[in-house]
Amino acid sequence: MILLYTTFPNEKVAREICSQLVNKDLVKCVNIINNGFSIYKWEGKFAEEAEVYAYLKTTAEKFAETEDFI
């Protein structure tokens, strides 16, 4: 079992994508955590934005397909 970490722009998108991943048996379980916030520079400009975090539990054999789907 491996644990993947990714972010989504909002809970709706996270739920849609993660539900599909579970239904396709690409991941066994997903934990979605709201109220994330990122501060970073992108293309030389300061940026701040809300994010939703997701932890996905899958296998090494399904990693590539899971990554491609996301």
C-alpha positions in Angstrom: 0.0 0.0 0.0 1.2 3.5 -0.8 -0.1 6.9 0.2 -0.5 9.6 -2.4 -1.0 13.3 -1.6 -2.6 15.8 -3.9 -4.5 19.0 -3.8 -7.8 20.2 -5.5 -9.2 23.7 -6.0 -12.3 22.9 -4.0 -14.3 20.1 -2.2 -16.7 19.6 -5.2 -13.8 18.8 -7.5 -12.1 16.6 -4.9 -15.2 14.6 -4.3 -15.9 14.1 -8.0 -12.5 12.9 -8.9 -11.9 10.9 -5.8 -15.3 9.1 -6.1 -14.4 8.1 -9.6 -11.0 6.8 -8.4 -12.6 4.6 -5.8 -15.3 3.4 -8.2 -12.7 2.4 -10.7 -10.8 0.5 -8.0 -7.7 2.7 -8.5 -7.6 3.7 -4.9 -9.0 1.9 -1.8 -9.7 5.0 0.4 -9.5 8.7 0.2 -9.3 11.3 3.0 -10.3 14.8 2.0 -9.3 17.7 4.2 -10.9 21.1 3.7 -9.6 24.6 4.6 -6.1 24.3 3.2 -4.3 27.4 2.1 -1.2 27.8 0.0 1.2 30.8 -0.2 3.7 30.6 -3.1 5.3 32.3 -6.0 4.3 31.4 -9.5 6.0 32.9 -12.6 7.7 35.4 -10.3 4.4 36.6 -8.7 3.2 36.2 -5.1 0.0 34.1 -4.9 -2.3 32.9 -2.2 -5.3 30.5 -2.6 -7.5 28.1 -0.8 -7.1 24.4 -1.5 -8.5 21.0 -0.5 -6.0 18.3 0.4 -6.5 14.6 -0.4 -4.7 11.5 0.8 -5.2 8.6 -1.4 -4.4 5.0 -0.5 -3.5 2.7 -3.4 -0.9 0.1 -4.5 2.3 0.6 -6.3 0.9 -1.3 -9.3 -2.0 1.2 -9.6 0.1 4.3 -9.1 0.7 5.2 -12.7 -2.9 4.8 -13.7 -4.1 6.8 -10.7 -1.7 9.6 -11.5 -2.8 9.6 -15.2 -6.5 9.8 -14.1 -5.9 12.7 -11.7 
